[in-house]
Amino acid sequence: MNWPTRLRRCIGTLRGRLLWLALWPTVLSALLFAGYMVHQNTREAEAALRQRGRDLTSQLAEVAVYDLFTGNIANLQRLADHTGIHPDRDAIGIADKNKQWWVISGQAALLDDSTQIQTFAERRVGDRYYFRRPFGLVQNPQATGLEGVLGSGDEVGQVLVVLDDAPIRSARKEALLTLLTFLLPLILLAATMAWTLSHRLARRLNRITDTVHSLARGQLDSRCPVEKTEGELRQLELDINEMAVTLDHVHEHLQTGIRTATAELIEQKQAAEAAVRAKSKFLAAASHDLRQPLHALTLLISALKDKVVERPEPELQRLTAHIDASATAMGDMLGGLLDLSRLDAGIVLAQPECFPLSRVLANIQQHFAPTATEKGLQLHIKPCHLCVQSDPLLVERILMNLVSNAIRYTPQGRIVVGVRRRPDATAELQVLDTGLGIAEDKQAQVFEEYFQIDNPERQRAKGLGLGLAIVAREAQLLGTRVTLRSVPGRGSCFAFRLPRCTPALPHGTEETIAFQPIGDAAPLIAILDDDTLILSAMTALLHEWGMEVVSAVSAEALLDALGELGRLPDCLLSDYRLPGAMDGIASVTWLRHELGETLPAAIITGDTAPETIAAMTASGLTLLHKPLKPARLRAYLNHALSTP
């Protein structure tokens, strides 16, 4: 590291700044004093030189009068040479009135220039001083001879003396040396005193700074040493220590408060977790117990509707329709609770793939077009040829929930479902409606559970307030977020984005598999369930569909019944909870081992416990939730019976 860098670093430190602060007044005063003294000595030397020049020209002018009168030029030359021996006298010249030199002594070149013989008394040229004195002859009556009168009008000649300013330079140099000899020890003494003072001050200030830094880093036990000397620094050290003690007490108080608050939060968290677990257990148990009779009720209503169609009695048809609507609303509510519990339990996992959105939009059109038409709304599904990387089932569920809400809260107008290409390589799916709209202060709340804007009476027809909560959780599973733009009275726009993709192979037009009617040959459906009401309802419904049914409460009893019939079943439907050691999954596995591994089978359950759902999902069996809508059951049977 070179010395300029070290000097800058030294000056940049606290000690360097204190040293400079203490030293610069002394240095500045010394420089000003030195400048003043040199200036004074120079002025005095210059004044002495000028006076000597004047005296010399006057003396030479007095002597030159007589020598010129007598014509003794040699004597005048000797006088000039003798006078010019002095080292600061560069040239001496005596000329007549016509500016012709009579006597020249010294450096003649300085006198050669005719401009040097002008009308002036004194002047300075460079480092030389020129002195001129004219002289003349006049008769003095009181004297016995002649007398030269300087400045007389009867001028007969003039004297020119050239002096070097060496005495001035010598005086200046001597003054500088004297001042340096005197001031240098004084500056060194001042520097030593300033260094000592700055060292002491810097040491104390650095200790104060270190203590403050330690306190800032959380080392609240740090204290600043206090010296015995009185003054502001000692008071500052005492104040910092007092502040440190106060901070330590405040920190300890805060730590105690934090520990207390943390303990309370842990207790509250544990209580909340216990409440959630209790709620989950209650929902699982209550859901299963409610789904059992509701499942049977749904099946019986479906069978009843088929019978009522044959009897055109308006009152009977009206009552049947009301019963069906009530059962459907109850089933939808329980279905929403089940979906929410499955999402909270982490059972539902996204299975992304690259698929065309046209397939999902076609299903939305097919599913909701009749409902929208029945309500007098226009449902527009914009065609789209984009492909996205996501889970098609979850995407379809999100869109179905959004479109269902739009239909429910749009009294008149239209609903538009479309896709926009975004510059960030995503596709934005949008559901727009001309419905009631949502106020800005309630837009964040609509994604919370059980929140409904326009249903203070909690009417069943308006749902349970779980649709958008389910949508938000499903979108989170897909790594996206549902956004909302809405103006009260003008409608709403729900949207979410998915990453676009390019399929590995070109996709052709995919045909939606429609539910095919069951053929003339009556399929045999095997049913495992311990609820006699459900068995009766299921049997009645399947008979209405032209199917044969064999049922039992256990796998062994069902195998014996099939043995008596002497026929293998075409499909197996089993409840999850069965009496005995084997549950539905174990029973299906055992029956497949006895009857054939390719036997189509599905688990029907109303159990919403996370561990139960996880076990059924891991089994790979088709899962049907109670209450099971007849259309959903018929769709599964059509698919199972038509698959080779």
Summary of the structure (lengths in Angstrom):
residues: 644
radius of gyration: 58.9
end to end distance: 87.5
largest distance: 187.1
contacts: 1880
relative contact order: 0.07
helix: 56%
strand: 17%
